[in-house]
């Protein structure tokens, strides 16, 4: 094995680490959105069905039926949960690749072989 092989494996490992960081950031963002939407859902459930509810669209508040607002928030929570599951699966896979040590072990062995030369 050559120094080029070692460099290539190092690049692969750094790429995995970068992907893991991005996946972790995405997961954190989704968790924040989920918490916010769950709070909105709780607030909407506490509101009387005849109460006026407004939705912020750009700089304008638009009146919305309470039932429609509840439905929209439930759908948003479902969507966020499905995205969160996908992201958690990706994160787990990437953690497995980086933490299993396959790439770092390969780098170590390539480095040892290079030292023998």
Secondary structure, DSSP 8 states (H G I E B T S, - for coil): --HHHHHHHHHHHHHHHHHHHHHHHHHHHHHHHHHHHHHHHHHHHHS-TTS-EEEEETTEEEEE-HHHHHHHHHHHHHHHHHHHHHHHHHHHHHHHHHHTTHHHHHHHHHHHHHHH-
